[in-house]
C-alpha cells in the first residue's frame, strides 16, 4: 500500500491502487482504481455486507422544494468554455413539502443539460409517480395501478379494467394520432364521446348501447357469409341485415311501426300487419293500397295481351267474355276492378256479373254496351286493387 501523506488539508497517495480503510475492523475500504476512479467496498464476507453512501443535510427545518442532496456531473476543464463547462447532469433529492414527525415526502429529480446548466427532465415522486418531460422509448411499458381524475396524462392498469388511458386537455382528454401527426381518435374533454376521423373496420360484432350515434363518414360492415347491424333501444332491436338472397330492414316489436323519414319528418310507415302507409299526393301519411294486377289487351279475334303486371294469360270464353288469370294469387277475392275501354262509338263498360266470377287466381269479366249487348273490343284496360 502506498504511503499516506498530509500536506496542509490534502490527503493523497503517491502510488496506484492505494487503499483508505475505515472502522476498527477496517471493513469499509475506499480503493484507488488506477486511471478510472475509486471503489467503495464493504470487506466483510457475511450475508448482507454491503457499503452505503449517505448524503445528509444539516438543515433543521426542511420545507417544500428544499434539496437534501445532489450528485453533479460536469466537465469543468472543457476547452470550449461557456455552456460546455456547466453542470451537464445531476441527480438530486428534493422535499415535496414540510418535513414533520409523520412526513418526509421526497422526490428524486433527474436533470440533464442541452445548452444550459442541467434542468429537471424526469421526476420520481414519493408516491411512485414518474413524470417525464420528453419521450419514453422502450420495447414494453408496464403499468400497474389505476389512474385518477385530474391526471394530465396517465397510463394505468387494474385487474378488472385492464389498460387505462387518462388525459386532461382543454379540447380533448385523449387524442390518438397517426405517424403523420394527424388526429385519428379523439375523446372530447369531460365527455364519454369518441370522435373518429377515418374508417372503422370491424371483423366481429359492433355493439352500441347509447342513444345517439353521429357518423360523419361511411359505416362499413363485412362478413363472408352474412352481416347484421343491430341497434337496441328500450329492449327492442332494429336491424339491417344482409344474407345470400336479400337485404333486410326490420325490428322485433310486434306493436310498433317501422318509420322512414327525411329531415326527421315521417314519410313512410310500415305497420306490424304489413300495411304500407305513405304520403304520395294524399296530403298525409296513409295506407297505400297497391294495384295487385293490371292488363291492357286486345279482345278482338285472338286475344292478345299488350302489356301487363301479374297477369299470366287471358282466356277467351266467347263474345265479350274473358277470364283474367293472375300470375300470383290475390290474398282473397275482396279485390276491386277498374276498367277503361276504347271504342269510337263509346258506351261500353266491363263488368263482373256475379261474385262467383271473382277468385283468388282469376277474374271473369264481360265487355258490353250499356244496353248489355256483349261485344269484343280492340282495347280493354283493367286494374285490380286490394
C-alpha positions as CSV (number, residue, x, y, z in Angstrom):
1,X,0.0,0.0,0.0
2,X,1.2,3.5,-0.8
3,X,2.3,5.8,1.9
4,X,-0.2,8.4,3.1
5,X,1.0,11.9,3.3
6,X,-0.6,15.0,4.7
7,X,0.1,18.3,3.1
8,X,-1.9,21.1,4.7
9,X,-5.6,20.0,4.2
10,X,-4.8,17.5,1.5
11,X,-4.6,13.7,1.8
12,X,-3.0,11.8,-1.1
13,X,-1.4,8.6,-2.2
14,X,1.8,8.6,-4.2
15,X,1.2,5.2,-5.8
16,X,-1.6,3.4,-7.7
17,X,-4.2,1.2,-6.0
18,X,-3.9,3.0,-2.7
19,X,-6.5,1.9,-0.1
20,X,-8.1,4.0,2.6
21,X,-9.6,1.9,5.5
22,X,-12.4,2.9,7.8
23,X,-13.5,1.4,11.1
24,X,-11.8,-0.6,13.9
25,X,-12.1,-3.7,11.7
26,X,-11.2,-1.8,8.6
27,X,-14.3,-3.4,7.0
28,X,-15.0,-0.3,4.8
29,X,-12.4,0.5,2.2
30,X,-12.0,3.2,-0.4
31,X,-9.6,2.0,-3.1
32,X,-7.9,3.8,-5.9
33,X,-8.8,2.2,-9.3
34,X,-5.8,3.3,-11.5
35,X,-6.8,5.6,-14.3
36,X,-10.5,5.1,-13.6
37,X,-11.6,6.3,-10.1
38,X,-12.5,5.0,-6.6
39,X,-14.0,1.8,-5.3
40,X,-16.1,1.8,-2.1
41,X,-16.3,-1.7,-0.6
42,X,-17.5,-3.5,2.5
43,X,-14.8,-6.1,3.1
44,X,-16.8,-8.4,5.3
45,X,-17.9,-11.7,3.7
46,X,-21.1,-12.3,5.7
47,X,-24.6,-12.0,4.1
48,X,-25.9,-8.5,3.6
49,X,-22.5,-7.0,3.9
50,X,-22.6,-4.0,1.5
51,X,-21.4,-0.4,1.5
52,X,-23.6,2.6,2.0
53,X,-23.0,6.1,0.9
54,X,-25.4,8.6,2.6
55,X,-25.9,12.2,1.8
56,X,-27.0,14.2,4.8
57,X,-28.1,17.8,5.2
58,X,-27.7,19.8,8.4
59,X,-30.8,21.8,7.7
60,X,-33.0,21.7,10.8
61,X,-36.2,22.9,9.1
62,X,-36.9,21.2,5.8
63,X,-39.6,23.0,3.7
64,X,-41.1,22.3,0.3
65,X,-38.5,22.2,-2.5
66,X,-35.5,22.0,-0.2
67,X,-32.7,19.9,-1.6
68,X,-31.4,17.1,0.6
69,X,-28.5,16.2,-1.6
70,X,-27.3,16.2,-5.2
71,X,-24.8,14.4,-7.4
72,X,-23.5,16.6,-10.2
73,X,-21.8,15.7,-13.5
74,X,-19.5,18.3,-15.1
75,X,-16.6,18.8,-17.5
76,X,-15.0,22.0,-16.0
77,X,-11.8,21.7,-18.0
78,X,-13.5,21.5,-21.4
79,X,-11.6,24.0,-23.6
80,X,-14.8,25.3,-25.4
81,X,-15.9,27.0,-22.2
82,X,-19.3,28.7,-21.7
83,X,-22.1,26.0,-21.8
84,X,-19.5,23.2,-22.1
85,X,-18.2,23.7,-18.5
86,X,-21.6,24.0,-16.8
87,X,-23.1,21.1,-14.8
88,X,-24.3,18.8,-17.6
89,X,-26.3,16.3,-15.5
90,X,-27.4,15.8,-11.9
91,X,-29.4,13.5,-9.6
92,X,-31.0,15.2,-6.6
93,X,-33.4,14.5,-3.7
94,X,-35.9,17.3,-3.1
95,X,-38.6,17.7,-0.5
96,X,-42.2,17.7,-1.6
97,X,-43.4,19.6,1.5
98,X,-42.6,20.4,5.1
99,X,-41.0,17.6,7.0
100,X,-42.6,16.6,10.3
101,X,-42.7,13.7,12.7
102,X,-45.1,12.0,10.3
103,X,-43.9,13.2,6.9
104,X,-40.7,13.2,4.8
105,X,-42.2,13.0,1.3
106,X,-39.3,13.4,-1.2
107,X,-38.9,13.2,-4.9
108,X,-35.8,12.2,-6.9
109,X,-35.2,14.6,-9.8
110,X,-33.0,13.7,-12.8
111,X,-31.5,16.7,-14.6
112,X,-29.8,17.0,-17.9
113,X,-28.4,19.9,-19.9
114,X,-28.7,20.7,-23.6
115,X,-27.2,24.1,-23.8
116,X,-27.6,25.2,-20.2
117,X,-27.0,24.2,-16.7
118,X,-28.8,20.8,-16.3
119,X,-32.5,21.2,-15.6
120,X,-35.1,18.6,-14.5
121,X,-36.3,16.3,-17.2
122,X,-37.6,13.4,-15.1
123,X,-39.1,13.3,-11.5
124,X,-39.9,10.2,-9.4
125,X,-42.3,11.2,-6.7
126,X,-42.8,9.8,-3.2
127,X,-45.9,8.1,-4.5
128,X,-44.0,6.3,-7.2
129,X,-45.3,8.5,-10.0
130,X,-42.8,9.1,-12.8
131,X,-43.1,12.4,-14.6
132,X,-41.0,12.7,-17.8
133,X,-40.9,15.9,-20.0
134,X,-39.7,14.1,-23.2
135,X,-40.4,10.9,-25.0
136,X,-40.2,7.4,-23.4
137,X,-38.7,4.8,-25.7
138,X,-38.8,1.1,-24.9
139,X,-40.0,-2.3,-26.1
140,X,-42.5,-2.6,-23.2
141,X,-44.2,-0.1,-20.9
142,X,-45.6,-2.0,-17.9
143,X,-48.3,0.0,-15.9
144,X,-49.5,-1.4,-12.6
145,X,-52.1,0.9,-10.9
146,X,-55.2,2.9,-11.5
147,X,-55.3,6.5,-12.9
148,X,-57.2,9.3,-11.2
149,X,-59.3,12.3,-12.1
150,X,-57.1,15.3,-12.8
151,X,-54.2,13.3,-14.3
152,X,-52.8,15.3,-17.1
153,X,-51.7,12.2,-19.0
154,X,-51.6,8.8,-17.4
155,X,-51.4,5.1,-18.4
156,X,-52.7,2.7,-15.8
157,X,-53.8,-0.9,-15.2
158,X,-56.1,-2.8,-12.9
159,X,-57.1,-6.4,-13.0
160,X,-60.8,-5.5,-13.7
161,X,-60.4,-2.6,-16.2
162,X,-57.2,-3.7,-17.9
163,X,-55.3,-0.9,-19.7
164,X,-56.4,2.6,-18.7
165,X,-55.6,5.7,-20.7
166,X,-56.4,9.0,-19.0
167,X,-55.8,12.6,-20.0
168,X,-57.0,16.2,-19.4
169,X,-56.8,18.8,-22.1
170,X,-58.7,22.0,-23.0
171,X,-60.2,20.4,-26.1
172,X,-59.7,16.7,-25.8
173,X,-59.0,14.4,-22.9
174,X,-57.4,11.8,-25.1
175,X,-56.1,12.2,-28.7
176,X,-54.7,9.3,-30.7
177,X,-52.6,10.4,-33.8
178,X,-51.0,8.6,-36.7
179,X,-47.4,8.7,-37.9
180,X,-48.3,11.9,-39.9
181,X,-49.3,13.6,-36.6
182,X,-52.9,13.7,-37.8
183,X,-55.8,13.1,-35.3
184,X,-57.3,9.6,-35.7
185,X,-59.4,9.2,-32.5
186,X,-60.5,11.9,-30.0
187,X,-62.3,11.9,-26.7
188,X,-63.6,15.5,-26.2
189,X,-62.8,16.9,-22.7
190,X,-65.1,15.8,-20.0
191,X,-67.2,13.6,-22.2
192,X,-67.6,9.9,-22.9
193,X,-67.9,10.5,-26.7
194,X,-65.4,9.2,-29.2
195,X,-64.7,11.0,-32.5
196,X,-63.1,9.1,-35.3
197,X,-61.6,10.8,-38.4
198,X,-61.2,7.8,-40.6
199,X,-62.9,4.4,-41.3
200,X,-63.7,1.9,-38.6
201,X,-63.1,-1.6,-39.7
202,X,-64.8,-4.3,-37.5
203,X,-64.4,-8.1,-38.1
204,X,-66.6,-9.1,-35.2
205,X,-69.8,-7.7,-33.6
206,X,-70.2,-4.0,-33.2
207,X,-72.5,-3.1,-30.2
208,X,-73.7,0.4,-29.3
209,X,-75.5,0.8,-26.0
210,X,-76.0,4.6,-26.3
211,X,-79.0,6.5,-27.6
212,X,-77.4,8.7,-30.3
213,X,-74.7,7.8,-32.8
214,X,-73.3,10.5,-35.1
215,X,-71.3,9.3,-38.1
216,X,-69.6,11.7,-40.4
217,X,-68.5,9.2,-43.0
218,X,-69.3,5.7,-44.1
219,X,-70.0,2.8,-41.8
220,X,-68.9,-0.4,-43.5
221,X,-69.5,-4.0,-42.3
222,X,-68.1,-7.0,-44.0
223,X,-68.7,-10.7,-43.4
224,X,-68.1,-13.6,-45.8
225,X,-71.5,-15.2,-45.1
226,X,-73.8,-12.6,-43.8
227,X,-73.7,-9.3,-41.9
228,X,-76.1,-7.7,-39.4
229,X,-76.2,-4.3,-37.8
230,X,-78.4,-4.1,-34.7
231,X,-79.5,-1.1,-32.7
232,X,-81.1,-1.7,-29.3
233,X,-83.4,0.7,-27.5
234,X,-85.9,0.2,-24.7
235,X,-85.5,-3.6,-25.1
236,X,-86.3,-3.6,-28.9
237,X,-83.9,-4.3,-31.7
238,X,-83.8,-2.5,-35.0
239,X,-81.6,-4.3,-37.6
240,X,-80.2,-4.1,-41.0
241,X,-79.1,-7.5,-42.2
242,X,-77.7,-9.0,-45.4
243,X,-77.7,-12.6,-46.4
244,X,-77.1,-14.5,-49.6
245,X,-80.5,-13.8,-51.0
246,X,-81.6,-10.3,-49.9
247,X,-81.0,-7.2,-47.7
248,X,-83.3,-6.9,-44.7
249,X,-84.6,-3.9,-42.7
250,X,-86.5,-5.0,-39.6
251,X,-87.4,-4.6,-35.9
252,X,-88.6,-7.1,-33.4
253,X,-91.6,-5.3,-31.9
254,X,-95.0,-6.7,-32.8
255,X,-96.7,-3.5,-31.6
256,X,-94.5,-0.8,-33.2
257,X,-94.5,0.6,-36.7
258,X,-91.3,0.9,-38.9
259,X,-91.0,4.5,-39.9
260,X,-88.9,6.0,-42.7
261,X,-88.4,9.8,-42.9
262,X,-86.5,12.7,-44.4
263,X,-85.2,15.6,-42.3
264,X,-86.7,13.9,-39.2
265,X,-90.1,14.1,-40.8
266,X,-92.1,10.9,-41.3
267,X,-92.5,10.0,-45.0
268,X,-93.4,6.3,-44.9
269,X,-94.7,3.8,-42.3
270,X,-94.9,0.0,-42.3
271,X,-97.3,-1.5,-39.7
272,X,-96.9,-4.8,-37.9
273,X,-99.8,-6.0,-40.0
274,X,-97.8,-5.3,-43.2
275,X,-99.7,-2.2,-44.3
276,X,-97.6,0.3,-46.1
277,X,-98.5,3.9,-45.5
278,X,-97.0,6.9,-47.2
279,X,-97.8,10.4,-48.5
280,X,-97.7,10.3,-52.2
281,X,-100.1,13.2,-53.0
282,X,-102.6,12.0,-50.4
283,X,-101.9,15.0,-48.2
284,X,-100.8,12.9,-45.2
285,X,-99.2,9.6,-44.5
286,X,-102.0,7.0,-45.1
287,X,-102.3,3.4,-46.0
288,X,-101.4,2.8,-49.7
289,X,-103.5,0.1,-51.3
290,X,-101.5,-1.3,-54.1
291,X,-102.5,-2.4,-57.6
292,X,-102.2,-6.2,-57.4
293,X,-102.6,-6.8,-61.1
294,X,-103.2,-4.9,-64.4
295,X,-103.5,-5.7,-68.0
296,X,-104.1,-4.0,-71.4
297,X,-105.3,-6.3,-74.1
298,X,-106.9,-6.6,-77.5
299,X,-110.1,-8.6,-77.1
300,X,-110.9,-9.0,-80.8
301,X,-110.0,-12.1,-82.8
302,X,-107.3,-14.0,-81.0
303,X,-107.0,-12.3,-77.6
304,X,-103.6,-10.6,-77.3
305,X,-102.0,-9.1,-74.1
306,X,-100.4,-5.7,-75.0
307,X,-98.8,-5.2,-71.6
308,X,-99.5,-6.4,-68.1
309,X,-98.4,-6.9,-64.5
310,X,-99.1,-10.1,-62.5
311,X,-101.3,-11.5,-65.4
312,X,-100.2,-14.7,-66.9
313,X,-102.9,-15.2,-69.6
314,X,-106.4,-14.3,-70.7
315,X,-109.0,-16.9,-71.6
316,X,-111.5,-16.1,-74.4
317,X,-114.8,-17.5,-73.2
318,X,-116.9,-16.1,-76.1
319,X,-118.0,-12.7,-77.4
320,X,-117.2,-10.0,-74.9
321,X,-116.4,-12.7,-72.2
322,X,-112.9,-13.0,-70.8
323,X,-111.1,-14.7,-67.8
324,X,-108.1,-12.8,-66.5
325,X,-105.6,-15.3,-65.0
326,X,-103.2,-13.9,-62.3
327,X,-99.6,-15.0,-62.1
328,X,-99.6,-14.7,-58.3
329,X,-102.9,-15.3,-56.4
330,X,-104.7,-12.4,-54.7
331,X,-104.8,-12.7,-50.8
332,X,-108.6,-13.2,-51.1
333,X,-111.4,-12.4,-53.5
334,X,-112.3,-9.0,-52.0
335,X,-110.3,-7.0,-54.6
336,X,-111.7,-4.2,-56.7
337,X,-111.6,-3.9,-60.5
338,X,-111.4,-0.7,-62.5
339,X,-111.6,-0.5,-66.3
340,X,-111.4,1.6,-69.4
341,X,-112.4,0.6,-73.0
342,X,-111.5,2.2,-76.3
343,X,-114.2,2.3,-79.0
344,X,-115.1,5.0,-81.4
345,X,-118.8,4.7,-80.7
346,X,-118.4,4.8,-76.8
347,X,-121.0,3.5,-74.4
348,X,-119.1,0.3,-73.4
349,X,-118.3,-1.0,-70.0
350,X,-116.6,-4.0,-68.4
351,X,-118.4,-5.7,-65.5
352,X,-118.2,-8.7,-63.2
353,X,-121.6,-10.4,-63.5
354,X,-121.5,-12.2,-60.1
355,X,-119.4,-12.8,-57.0
356,X,-118.7,-16.3,-58.2
357,X,-116.7,-14.9,-61.1
358,X,-114.1,-13.5,-58.7
359,X,-111.5,-16.0,-57.5
360,X,-108.0,-15.5,-55.9
361,X,-106.4,-16.8,-59.0
362,X,-108.6,-15.3,-61.7
363,X,-111.4,-12.9,-62.5
364,X,-114.1,-13.4,-65.2
365,X,-115.3,-10.1,-66.8
366,X,-117.6,-9.2,-69.7
367,X,-117.4,-6.2,-72.1
368,X,-120.8,-4.9,-73.4
369,X,-122.8,-1.9,-74.3
370,X,-124.8,-0.1,-71.7
371,X,-127.8,-2.0,-73.1
372,X,-126.0,-5.2,-72.3
373,X,-125.1,-6.4,-75.8
374,X,-121.8,-8.3,-75.4
375,X,-119.0,-7.0,-77.7
376,X,-115.4,-7.8,-78.4
377,X,-113.3,-4.6,-78.1
378,X,-109.9,-3.7,-79.6
379,X,-108.6,-2.2,-76.3
380,X,-109.6,-3.1,-72.8
381,X,-107.6,-1.8,-69.8
382,X,-108.1,-3.4,-66.3
383,X,-106.6,-2.8,-62.9
384,X,-107.2,-4.9,-59.7
385,X,-106.6,-3.3,-56.4
386,X,-106.6,-4.8,-52.9
